Structure formats: C-alpha cells, structure tokens
Amino acid sequence: MRVFIGEFICGGGMRRRTVDAIDPSMMAEGSAMLAALAKDFAEVADLSIPIDHRFCPSLPQSTLHEMDVQLPLWGQWVRAAQGCDAAILIAPESNGVLAKAVGMLRAGGIDVIASTGDFLRATSDKQITSRVFASGGVPHPFTFNADDPKSNERLKGFRQYIVKPRDGCGTKQISVFENVDDAISASTKDHVLQSYVPGKPISIAAIAHAGELVTLPAVSQDIALANCAYLGGCGPLPDDEQRRAAALAQKALAALPLSARGFIGFDLILGEENSGDVVVEVNARLTTSYVGLRHIVSGNLAARLLGLESGPVQCKTSADSVRWTPSGEVWVHDQVVANG
C-alpha cells in the first residue's frame, strides 16, 4: 500500500513566503503533526510526501517531492499522489484551503480520506456551525446574529465575549472582550461573535471509516486565557469526563451532514456541572492532539484511518499521564519521548 501525506505548511503551502513571514506556531504544529503521522503510516504503508525543504521535519523512509515555487501547489500535490492508494491531508480551513485541497486531489483521481463537501462547509464556517447546532439542539456558545434584533440584548447577558474568524484555524486571531460594545465593534461579516463559556477546555477526536465511527480518548487542552493560544494538551481524561465528552461529540456529529470520513476533532468546554458542557467547534481534519493520542491508545491510529484496524479503542496509559506541546514534544509518565 502507498499513502500520500500532504501537510500544508511543510508541503509547500507557504513556499512563496519568507520564513520570517510565517507564524512560528503554525510551522511548529504542522511539522509535529506531519512527523507523528508519517511515523505511524510508515509502519503499514510506503509514503509519498510533498516538502518545503526549509522546514521539513525528520521523516521515516519516504518518497519526498520538493515543491517548486514557480508552479501551482495543488497540481504538484496531485502529481506526487499519483499511484497512491489513499491520501491524508492536513490543511487549514481558512480561505477554503482544506476544501480546495480535498477537491483538487479527488478531481485528480486520488482517494482522499476526508469528509465530503457538505460536512466541510458546515464545520469550516463557524456561523454555519452555530446554526446547525442550534437546529440540532447541540449545546454551543451563544452566537451573535446581526439580523436578529433580539440577539444584541441576549448578548449583553454574558460577562465576556469571543471574536474569531468565521473560517479560522485553531486559536489563531481570537480576541477576548469584557465589554459587549467593544466586541461588536471588532466583529465584521468575516467574524463570529460568541459568548465566553467558562470551564475546562478539552478535545475529543473520532475516526470515521466505512460507516463505523470510533471515538478516541478525550484530552485536556492548555489554553492561555489572555489570547486563547494553544499551549499543548494532557490526557487521557478521567472516566466521568470521558463519558461527558463522548456524549457531546456524538450529539454534535448527529447534527452535522452525514458525510464524515477520516479524522474529526471536537473542541469542547466542560462546565462544573454537565449542564454547562458545550461544543465549541468541529475540525474535519487531523489536529495537534494526534501527537499525544498516539501515545495514549493501543494500536496504530494511522492503520485505523486506512481501515486496517477496527473495534473499540483501548487506552494503554492512566489518566493525565501523557502531555505534549504544540511543537510535538511528548512526555509519558514524566519521561520525555524522543521526537514524539
């Protein structure tokens, strides 16, 4: 079997920018996800990987394709993926990049292990996500709607406010406000304005393959309060929080279009009581938590993505015994794991 792994930053998506013009945290997270995923896939398949040599991580034996700055990116990815049995893509939702990557490779005859258009649209645009969750009864932060006269008054009932891009990736460009008028002033048609929900930030992922959905262990997220920056994670969570997270993820997935495939990540907030639990957003792609999850579960998550492993997932570590940084540094029982 041969698999194409395309990570946007390391795979040439920023090849026309100077290194100092690229967000260092995006480079670090992209590199960490690519290295971890490649290591797992290398155990079950031959690999074909597009690279930008300026920040390509250490990779297992693979066929590497240096991206040409003069040529369109997606055409180069399609050529590099020819002859592969499957493709896994890691790309931001911003500006439709993920949807374009999936569409272009599928148009080139490549089997991309990713959700289809309806699911991508519903999860990539946070305004659409909020409407889908409202219709489906999924607990979600209150989202301001400029077309609803009552929305402004309802918004004033909260203590803090979040403004973020409608198609933002991760915690980038998120602002926190104490004053509702300041939040409204900072929000444009390209943003969503939501109530700030206090609680414990966590993530839980699932893998969808051939109609089977397997939920992975939930983990906590270390988020800086001042700017909502992602600082890493720790897991697995204790049993009660696992059950709460899994129930929320299942409810969110049931409300979304029935076209989920591959890796899906859910960002949640767990309140002091179950009634305070909410789904913040959904990512139809691999997320940084993968670098830790691969040390938490038994078996090979990449093999699951290909359908080579199935059945319930088993944790091989105790609660909160694995922690990691966004750049891929991992500790298991406080012992450093080399290169994740």
Secondary structure as UniProt FT lines:
FT   STRAND          2..7
FT   HELIX           9..13
FT   TURN            14..16
FT   HELIX           19..21
FT   HELIX           24..41
FT   TURN            42..44
FT   STRAND          46..51
FT   HELIX           53..55
FT   STRAND          63..66
FT   TURN            69..70
FT   HELIX           73..81
FT   TURN            82..83
FT   STRAND          86..90
FT   HELIX           94..96
FT   HELIX           97..107
FT   TURN            108..109
FT   HELIX           117..124
FT   HELIX           126..136
FT   TURN            146..147
FT   HELIX           149..155
FT   TURN            156..157
FT   STRAND          161..165
FT   TURN            166..167
FT   TURN            170..173
FT   STRAND          175..177
FT   HELIX           180..186
FT   TURN            189..190
FT   STRAND          191..195
FT   STRAND          200..209
FT   TURN            210..211
FT   STRAND          212..215
FT   STRAND          219..223
FT   TURN            225..227
FT   STRAND          230..235
FT   HELIX           239..255
FT   STRAND          262..270
FT   HELIX           274..276
FT   STRAND          278..283
FT   TURN            288..289
FT   HELIX           290..293
FT   TURN            294..296
FT   HELIX           301..305
FT   TURN            306..307
FT   TURN            319..320
FT   STRAND          322..324
FT   TURN            326..327
FT   STRAND          330..332
FT   TURN            333..334
FT   STRAND          335..337
FT   TURN            338..339
//
